[in-house]
Amino acid sequence: MHYTSTRNNNVEITAAQAIATGISPEGGLYVPTEFPALTAADIEALVPLSYKERATRVLSRYLTDFTAEEVAACCEAAYGERFDVADVAPLHELGDGRYILELWHGPTCAFKDMALQILPHLMRVSVGKTNPDEQIVILVATSGDTGKAALEGFKDAPNTRILVFYPVDGVSEMQRFQMITQEGENVGVCAIRGNFDDAQTGVKAIFTDDEVKAKLAQNGMRFSSANSINWGRLVPQIVYYISAYCDLVAQDKIRNGDPINVVVPTGNFGNILACYYAKRMGLPVNKLICASNRNRVLTDFFETGVYDCNRPFYTTTSPSMDILVSSNLERLLYHLSGNNSDEIADLMAALKTDKKYAVSDTVRRAIQQQFVGGCADDREVADTICRVFDTTEYLCDTHTAVAVSVYEAYRAKSGDETPTVIASTANPFKFAPAILEALHANLAETPYDQLADLQAFTGWKTPQPLGSLRDKAIRFTDVCDNDKTSMQGTVYGMLGLD
């Protein structure tokens, strides 16, 4: 298995090289040159296995320069006692053919743990195969959940530093507290004055700056990424869609070979792209339903084939999806363009200069055959949280509620009653104020009192990683401007390279 770049398909590297470097030198994203086949017999063999055993088998198909023992050790280290349920990513039946895939049972209560608990182990093996003497600097832009999950995953990892930028007013209070109280000697956190797209743009600019890379190299360092632009972040996400299908078969909800729909709330497009990759392997997925919040750039793109960031940016109750530049969409366009890296390079250049591009009719039709876009605003999200809890006693977080709302609208319009998996991306206690307001409950002043109120009102239990934040010291209070110069200076300061 080899990997190439979305903007230069003359590139050919191994999985370890893709994971260790994170992004291609010209700014493209690494993608597999082929997809391993997943047959009905393969699925049947996965059904009786544990999550970590399923992960080992799936990842081994992509990480072919890792030994079987290395892949198994990474999965064993990642999917163990740090998850609060034995099956790691359980399904909850909501009724009417709807199944909630709970991806938030890890140490930071968000779906990012599913990849970021294993990425440090994949990174360690990859660096050992490529540049064992260099210190890796993980540079991250976050809209909320990735930052904490990456910090927790790489905390005190040997020969590694991790630096996280987050939008100062663009994350929930609980997400902010999780990051600014992060423990570990190798971690750094800084807010930026701007939104997630500003943070992401700044990080990408630093990543691809030859002068910055040279300065790091002089000090025995080099960049890599924990965002989903890194293949090592994306490939573990393929596993939980395959695992969810196996669970449906094991529970006699479907027969092996039956199609399912999958609904994913997404801003940066990585989570739903992972399901597309599972489908490309052979997982029987019918429709991929992409759920957006009020920042509906993806919804509009699926309808028109025009990706246009020239629009207002909204801060919503689902902040992890408050994104206008969906980085991982580039990978999908590469595959659907017939692996035409020149075409993708032109589209990304247009996005950089004009904040807009239009795909060909061929690509647009290919997207519309497989994907459906939909969006929900904050009012619809609140109504969904309240209705689902009142009728089922199931508590959705704001992002999951976006997905449920979009799916209900899709089903009502299409009449499609295919069994459907809905990705649930965060524990509802991470967004307690919005949940309490949706349920028309009293809203206390402090985040910790809000957790207690939500527990008392719903009967759901506050997750230990969030409840324990009250006793942690605040470590990181820096704020910088969102331009590359300010962010670069912050990186140098955190690394002691001033």
C-alpha positions in Angstrom: 0.0 0.0 0.0 1.4 3.3 -1.1 0.2 6.9 -0.7 0.3 9.9 -3.0 -0.6 13.6 -2.7 -3.9 15.2 -3.8 -1.9 17.9 -5.5 1.0 15.9 -6.9 0.3 12.3 -7.8 3.9 11.7 -8.7 4.5 11.4 -5.0 4.7 7.8 -3.7 5.4 7.2 -0.1 4.7 4.6 2.6 2.1 4.8 5.4 4.9 5.5 7.9 6.2 8.4 5.9 2.6 9.8 5.4 1.9 9.7 9.2 5.3 11.1 10.2 5.2 14.1 7.9 1.4 14.8 8.0 1.2 17.0 4.9 2.8 16.8 1.5 5.5 19.5 0.8 3.3 21.3 -1.8 0.4 21.4 0.6 -1.5 18.4 -0.6 -3.0 15.7 1.6 -1.9 12.1 1.5 -4.3 9.5 0.2 -4.0 5.8 -0.5 -3.3 4.8 -4.1 -5.8 2.0 -3.8 -8.5 0.7 -1.4 -8.2 -2.8 0.1 -11.3 -4.9 -0.6 -13.7 -5.7 2.3 -15.8 -8.7 1.3 -18.9 -10.2 2.9 -16.7 -13.0 4.2 -14.3 -10.4 5.7 -17.2 -8.8 7.5 -18.4 -12.2 8.7 -15.0 -12.8 10.2 -15.0 -9.5 12.0 -18.4 -9.9 13.6 -17.4 -11.9 16.6 -14.3 -9.9 17.4 -13.7 -7.1 19.9 -13.2 -3.5 18.8 -9.4 -3.6 19.1 -9.3 -6.9 17.2 -11.4 -5.4 14.4 -9.2 -2.3 14.4 -6.1 -4.4 14.1 -7.4 -6.3 11.1 -8.7 -3.1 9.3 -5.6 -1.0 10.0 -3.3 -3.8 8.9 -4.8 -3.5 5.4 -3.6 0.2 5.1 -0.4 0.2 7.2 1.4 -2.4 5.2 4.9 -1.2 6.2 4.0 -1.9 9.8 4.5 -5.4 11.1 1.4 -7.3 12.3 2.8 -7.1 15.9 3.3 -3.3 15.6 -0.3 -2.7 14.5 -1.7 -5.0 17.2 0.4 -3.3 19.9 -0.9 0.1 18.8 -4.5 -1.0 19.0 -4.0 -2.8 22.3 -2.5 0.4 23.8 -5.2 2.7 22.4 -8.5 0.9 22.9 -8.2 -0.3 26.5 -8.9 1.1 30.0 -9.1 4.7 28.9 -12.5 4.1 27.4 -15.3 3.8 29.9 -17.1 0.9 28.1 -15.7 -2.4 27.0 -17.0 -2.2 23.4 -15.4 1.2 22.9 -17.9 2.5 20.3 -21.3 1.1 21.2 -24.6 1.4 19.3 -27.8 2.7 21.0 -31.0 1.8 19.3 -33.2 4.9 19.0 -36.1 3.3 17.3 -37.6 3.4 13.7 -34.4 1.9 12.3 -32.1 4.6 13.8 -28.9 3.6 15.7 -26.8 6.1 17.5 -23.1 5.3 17.2 -21.6 6.6 20.5 -18.0 7.7 19.7 -17.4 9.7 22.9 -16.5 7.1 25.6 -12.8 8.0 25.6 -10.9 10.2 28.0 -11.9 13.6 26.5 -15.6 12.6 25.9 -15.5 13.3 22.1 -15.1 11.2 19.0 -11.6 12.6 18.4 -10.4 10.1 21.0 -11.2 7.2 18.6 -8.3 8.3 16.5 -6.2 10.4 18.8 -5.7 7.6 21.4 -4.0 5.5 18.7 -2.2 8.3 16.7 0.6 8.8 19.2 1.4 5.1 18.9 1.2 5.1 15.1 3.4 8.2 15.2 6.0 6.6 17.4 6.3 3.6 15.1 6.3 5.8 12.0 9.0 8.1 13.2 11.1 5.1 14.3 10.9 3.9 10.7 11.7 7.2 9.0 13.6 9.8 11.2 14.2 8.3 14.6 16.6 11.0 15.8 14.2 14.0 15.2 11.9 15.5 17.7 8.4 15.7 16.3 6.4 19.0 16.8 2.7 18.3 16.5 0.9 21.5 15.4 -2.9 21.6 15.8 -5.7 24.0 14.9 -8.9 23.0 16.7 -12.6 24.0 16.7 -12.8 22.4 20.2 -12.6 18.7 20.5 -9.4 17.9 18.5 -7.3 20.1 20.7 -8.0 18.4 23.9 -8.0 14.9 22.4 -4.6 15.6 20.8 -3.2 17.1 24.0 -4.3 14.1 26.0 -3.1 11.6 23.4 0.4 13.1 23.1 0.8 14.2 26.7 4.4 13.4 27.8 4.9 11.2 24.7 8.7 10.8 24.3 10.6 13.0 21.8 7.4 14.9 21.0 6.0 18.4 21.5 2.4 19.4 20.9 1.1 22.9 20.3 -2.6 23.8 19.9 -4.3 26.9 18.7 -8.0 27.5 19.3 -10.4 30.4 18.5 -10.8 32.5 21.6 -14.5 32.8 21.3 -15.2 29.8 19.2 -15.3 26.8 21.7 -17.5 25.9 24.5 -16.5 26.8 28.1 -16.0 23.1 28.9 -13.8 22.6 25.8 -11.7 25.7 26.8 -11.3 24.5 30.4 -10.2 21.1 29.1 -7.4 22.6 27.0 -6.2 25.4 29.3 -5.8 23.0 32.3 -4.0 20.3 30.2 -1.3 18.5 32.1 2.0 17.4 30.6 5.5 18.8 30.2 5.5 18.7 26.4 2.2 20.6 25.7 1.4 24.2 24.8 -2.0 25.9 24.2 -2.8 29.4 22.8 -6.0 31.1 21.8 -6.2 33.2 18.7 -8.3 36.2 17.9 -10.4 34.8 15.1 -12.3 31.7 14.1 -11.3 28.1 13.4 -10.7 28.8 9.7 -8.2 31.5 10.7 -6.4 29.0 13.0 -6.4 26.3 10.4 -5.1 28.7 7.7 -2.3 29.9 10.0 -1.2 26.4 10.9 -1.1 25.3 7.2 0.9 28.4 6.3 3.5 27.6 9.1 3.6 23.9 8.1 4.5 24.7 4.5 6.9 27.6 5.1 10.4 26.5 4.1 12.1 29.0 6.4 10.2 27.8 9.4 11.0 24.2 8.5 14.7 25.0 8.1 14.7 26.6 11.6 13.2 23.6 13.1 15.6 21.3 11.3 18.6 23.3 12.7 17.2 22.4 16.1 16.6 18.7 15.4 12.8 19.2 15.0 10.2 18.8 12.4 6.4 19.3 12.1 3.7 16.8 11.9 0.0 17.1 12.5 -2.7 15.6 14.7 -5.5 17.2 12.6 -7.4 15.0 10.2 -5.2 16.2 7.4 -2.8 13.6 8.8 -3.5 10.1 7.4 -2.8 8.6 10.8 -5.7 10.6 12.2 -8.1 9.6 9.5 -7.5 5.9 9.0 -8.5 4.9 12.5 -11.9 6.5 11.9 -12.6 4.0 9.1 -12.7 1.3 11.7 -15.7 2.4 13.7 -18.0 2.5 10.7 -17.0 -1.1 9.8 -17.4 -2.0 13.5 -20.9 -0.5 13.7 -22.0 -2.5 10.7 -20.6 -5.7 12.3 -22.5 -4.9 15.5 -25.7 -4.5 13.6 -25.1 -7.9 12.1 -24.2 -9.4 15.4 -27.4 -8.0 17.0 -29.5 -9.4 14.1 -30.7 -5.9 13.2 -29.5 -6.5 9.6 -28.2 -9.4 7.6 -24.6 -9.3 6.3 -24.8 -7.6 2.9 -27.8 -5.4 3.7 -27.3 -1.7 3.0 -27.3 1.0 5.7 -27.3 4.8 5.6 -24.8 6.8 7.7 -25.4 10.3 9.0 -22.4 12.3 10.2 -22.4 15.8 11.7 -19.2 17.4 10.3 -17.5 20.7 9.6 -14.0 19.6 8.4 -15.3 16.6 6.5 -12.9 14.1 7.9 -15.4 12.0 9.9 -17.7 11.4 6.9 -14.8 10.9 4.6 -13.7 8.0 6.7 -17.1 6.4 6.1 -16.7 7.0 2.4 -13.4 5.2 2.5 -15.2 2.3 4.3 -17.7 2.3 1.5 -14.9 2.3 -1.1 -13.6 -0.8 0.6 -16.9 -2.5 0.2 -19.0 -1.7 3.3 -22.6 -1.8 2.1 -23.4 1.9 2.6 -26.3 3.4 0.6 -26.4 7.1 1.3 -23.8 9.2 3.1 -25.8 12.0 4.8 -23.6 15.1 5.6 -25.2 17.2 8.4 -24.1 20.8 8.8 -25.2 23.5 11.2 -26.0 27.1 10.2 -22.6 27.3 8.5 -24.0 25.4 5.6 -21.2 25.7 3.1 -21.1 21.9 2.6 -24.9 21.7 2.2 -24.8 24.3 -0.6 -21.8 22.6 -2.2 -23.6 19.2 -2.4 -26.6 21.0 -4.0 -24.7 23.2 -6.5 -21.2 21.9 -7.0 -19.9 25.4 -6.0 -17.8 25.7 -2.8 -18.1 29.3 -1.7 -16.6 30.7 1.6 -17.7 34.2 0.7 -20.4 34.2 3.3 -21.1 35.2 7.0 -19.4 33.0 9.6 -21.8 32.0 12.4 -21.0 31.0 16.0 -23.5 28.3 16.9 -24.3 25.9 19.7 -22.4 23.2 17.8 -19.0 25.0 17.8 -16.9 22.0 16.6 -18.7 22.4 13.2 -18.3 26.1 12.9 -16.1 25.8 9.9 -16.2 27.3 6.4 -13.1 25.6 4.9 -13.5 21.8 5.0 -10.0 20.6 4.5 -10.8 16.9 4.0 -13.1 17.6 1.1 -10.0 17.9 -1.0 -9.4 14.2 -0.6 -12.9 13.3 -1.8 -12.5 15.6 -4.8 -9.2 13.9 -5.7 -10.8 10.5 -5.8 -13.9 11.5 -7.7 -11.9 13.5 -10.3 -10.2 10.3 -11.4 -7.1 11.1 -9.2 -6.4 14.3 -11.2 -4.0 16.1 -8.9 -3.6 19.0 -11.4 -7.3 19.6 -11.2 -7.3 19.5 -7.4 -4.3 21.9 -7.2 -6.2 24.4 -9.4 -9.3 24.1 -7.2 -7.3 24.7 -4.0 -5.5 27.6 -5.6 -8.9 29.1 -6.4 -10.0 28.6 -2.9 -7.0 30.3 -1.5 -7.3 33.4 -3.8 -11.0 33.7 -4.4 -12.4 31.7 -1.4 -14.5 29.8 -4.0 -14.3 27.1 -6.6 -16.7 25.0 -8.8 -16.2 21.4 -9.6 -16.8 19.8 -12.9 -20.3 18.4 -13.8 -18.8 14.9 -13.7 -17.5 15.4 -10.1 -20.7 17.0 -9.0 -22.9 14.2 -10.3 -20.6 11.6 -8.7 -20.9 13.4 -5.3 -24.7 13.7 -5.6 -25.0 9.9 -6.4 -23.5 9.1 -3.0 -23.9 12.1 -0.7 -26.9 14.1 0.6 -26.4 17.4 2.4 -28.6 19.0 5.0 -28.4 21.6 7.7 -30.0 22.5 11.0 -30.0 25.8 12.8 -29.8 26.3 16.6 -33.5 26.4 17.0 -33.9 23.1 15.2 -31.1 21.6 17.2 -32.7 22.6 20.5 -36.1 21.3 19.4 -34.4 18.0 18.4 -32.6 17.6 21.8 -35.9 18.2 23.7 -38.0 15.9 21.5 -35.6 13.0 21.5 -35.2 13.2 25.3 -38.9 13.5 25.9 -39.8 10.5 23.7 -36.8 8.2 24.3 -34.9 9.6 27.4 -31.8 9.6 25.2 -29.7 12.8 25.5 -28.0 14.1 22.4 -25.3 16.7 22.4 -25.7 19.6 20.0 -23.7 18.1 17.2 -25.5 14.8 17.3 -28.8 16.7 17.3 -27.7 18.4 14.1 -27.3 14.9 12.6 -30.7 13.6 14.0 -32.5 16.7 12.7 -31.0 16.5 9.2 -31.7 12.8 9.0 -35.4 13.3 10.0 -35.8 15.9 7.3 -34.1 13.6 4.8 -36.3 10.6 5.7 -39.5 12.7 5.6 -38.6 14.0 2.1 -37.2 10.8 0.6 -39.2 8.1 2.2 -35.9 6.2 2.6 -36.3 3.8 5.5 -33.0 2.1 5.2 -31.5 1.2 8.6 -29.4 4.2 9.6 -26.4 4.8 11.8 -26.1 8.3 13.2 -22.6 9.3 14.4 -22.7 10.8 17.9 -19.6 12.9 18.3 -19.6 14.2 21.8 -20.9 13.5 25.3 -23.8 16.0 25.9 -22.2 17.2 29.2 -19.5 18.9 27.1 -22.2 21.4 26.0 -24.3 21.5 29.2 -25.5 25.2 28.8 -27.0 24.5 25.4 -28.5 21.2 26.5 -30.1 22.7 29.6 -31.6 25.6 27.6 -33.0 23.1 25.0 -34.6 21.2 27.8 -36.0 24.4 29.3 -34.1 23.8 32.6 -32.5 26.3 34.9 -29.0 27.5 33.9 -26.5 27.9 36.7 -23.7 30.5 36.3 -20.6 28.2 36.5 -19.7 25.3 34.2 -19.4 22.9 37.1 -22.8 23.8 38.5 -24.2 23.4 35.0 -22.9 19.8 35.0 -24.6 19.1 38.3 -27.8 20.6 37.1 -27.8 18.5 33.9 -27.2 15.4 35.9 -30.0 16.2 38.3 -32.4 17.1 35.5 -31.8 14.2 33.2 -30.6 11.4 35.4 -27.5 11.0 33.2 -24.2 10.9 34.9 -21.5 13.5 34.6 -18.5 11.9 33.0 -15.5 11.8 35.3 -13.1 13.6 32.9 -15.3 16.6 32.9 -16.3 16.6 36.6 -12.7 16.4 37.6 -11.8 19.7 35.8 -12.9 21.7 38.8 -9.8 20.8 40.7 -7.3 21.4 38.0 -5.1 24.5 37.7 -5.3 26.8 34.7 -2.0 26.6 32.9 -2.4 28.4 29.5 -3.8 31.9 29.1 -1.9 33.3 26.1 -3.9 34.9 23.2 -2.3 35.9 19.8 -3.5 37.5 16.6 -4.6 35.2 13.8 -2.0 36.2 11.3 0.9 33.9 10.3 3.5 36.2 11.8 1.9 36.2 15.3 1.2 32.5 15.2 4.7 31.7 14.0 6.2 33.8 16.8 4.0 31.9 19.3 5.3 28.6 18.0 8.9 29.7 18.3 8.2 30.9 21.8 6.6 27.7 22.9 9.5 25.7 21.4 12.2 28.0 22.9 13.4 29.0 19.5 13.2 32.8 19.9 
